[in-house]
Structure formats: C-alpha cells, structure tokens
Amino acid sequence: MSTAPTHAARTGAWGAIRISAGVIATTVGALLLISGVPAALAAATIEASVGKSGTVTRPLGNLRAAPSDLAVVVDGVTARLATPEPPVWVSDALALAGTDLPALATEYGEVVLVATPASGDAFLGVAPVDSVNDYLDGTPYTVAVSSAGEWQSVSVPGEGAPATPPQEQSVWVAAQSGPAPTIPADALNGLTLVLMRADAAPAPEAALRLEYRLPGAGTALQSAAVTAAAASVGGLLLVLLGGWMIVGRRRQPR
C-alpha cells in the first residue's frame, strides 16, 4: 500500500499549522514593537523633564498675612501640569498607543503644592469656600489674589480667633502641618486654600511653589527603558520567527 497520500496530508497539515503560527507570531511581534514605543518615549520625556533629580519646581511667590491677621485665604485654587509640545512624530506615536505626554507624566509622577514658612511650622489646607468662611467667621484674615504673577491682598476685619487650631478641624479636603506642608495638586480642584501658622498665631507667611515629583527617578527611568528594550527585542524576535516560519512554509516541496 502506498503511503504517499498520508504523508502528503500530514505535510500539508503541518504546513498549514506553520502558516497559522507564523501569522500569529508576526502579529504579536508587531504589537510588542508598538508597545515598546510609549515606554521608550516615557523614559525620554521624564529624563528630559526632571533628569536624575526627579523634581521640577515652579515658584509661586510669597503669601503674607497682615500683621494682625491669622490666615491667608486664596479662593478657586487649581493647578495642572503643562508639558512641552512634542515633535509631531512623537505625538502621533503616543496617539497610536492611546496616550499622550500629560498622561505619561501623571502616570510616573505627581504634582504637589508646597509651602515653606518664613518661621516655625505652617498649616496648609483646602476646603470648600463655605466651610472656610464658617471656620474663620469673626477672625481677621487676608484674602490674596494672584495678578500678573504678583499677590494682591486685602484684609477682612475680625476680632476673634478660631475655636480650635486648623489641624483639629474636619472641614479640610486635604491638609498638612509642618516645616514644609504639602498638598497634592489633584486635591485643589477649585477649592479655597488656607495658610495659617500651625498654632494659629498672627501674621503667617510662606513661599509657595508647585513641584512635579518623580519618586525614585533613577529607578523609574531605568524601568521605563528596560520595558522598552525588552518589548522591542521580544517583538523583533517574534517578528523574525514569524517571518521565518511563513517563508519556510513557502519553501516546502510541492
């Protein structure tokens, strides 16, 4: 009995399997190469923005209460991270990956508002305006407004003092006391910012700044770069494997 038909059938079946596997491998490899692009761009973007220090700082000037005022109030505070305009090809590559520079920056780091008091410990908190008004009712305080990069202020008269120190209040959406109190920028969200001395003494003063922080900058940069390299090399190997399998099938004798 001739075995040629059986052998031919097996050869044909194996060839079909190799074609299918080759196509799948090539497709997966291409996807991995694409996934390596945003990781590499993330590493480049972060390194260009923060370098090894892991911090970018923007000073916002000094908030200063009048000598007899117990707090400085700033209404409608918001903050956002402004990224530089990337080259078109970078934007296009990120768009294909479903992301952009602000999203990458937010994924890897955070924006915070920091107050450095002129002396002693300060309190920095944000709350809805009505809650702040209730807490400071009858208390002399300064309202500050940022205009053309400068703080303009006006005093609101009062004769009393808050019943409790600010850190003991539950009205705050976010708050911190200390030598450099810090609030996440996400918590600001158009709320009212309050600066006080931690002991609620008069004339609080502090330098404000926004910071973009990348915890473990060196490690994060290495991680993004390694992810990019691993995905790209893996993708290249799979693409080559897929291409070899498809070409190999076409070289099968008929």
HELIX and SHEET records of a PDB file:
HELIX    1   1 ALA A    4  VAL A   50  1                                  47    
HELIX    2   2 VAL A   88  LEU A   96  1                                   9    
HELIX    3   3 LEU A  101  TYR A  108  1                                   8    
HELIX    4   4 VAL A  129  TYR A  135  1                                   7    
HELIX    5   5 PRO A  166  GLU A  168  5                                   3    
HELIX    6   6 ALA A  185  ALA A  187  5                                   3    
HELIX    7   7 ALA A  217  ARG A  250  1                                  34    
SHEET    1   A 4 THR A  55  ARG A  64  0                                        
SHEET    2   A 4 GLU A 205  ARG A 213 -1                                        
SHEET    3   A 4 GLU A 110  PRO A 117 -1                                        
SHEET    4   A 4 THR A 182  PRO A 184 -1                                        
SHEET    1   B 6 GLU A 150  VAL A 156  0                                        
SHEET    2   B 6 TYR A 141  SER A 147 -1                                        
SHEET    3   B 6 ALA A  71  VAL A  77  1                                        
SHEET    4   B 6 LEU A 191  ARG A 197 -1                                        
SHEET    5   B 6 ALA A 122  ALA A 127 -1                                        
SHEET    6   B 6 ALA A 174  GLY A 178 -1                                        
END                                                                             
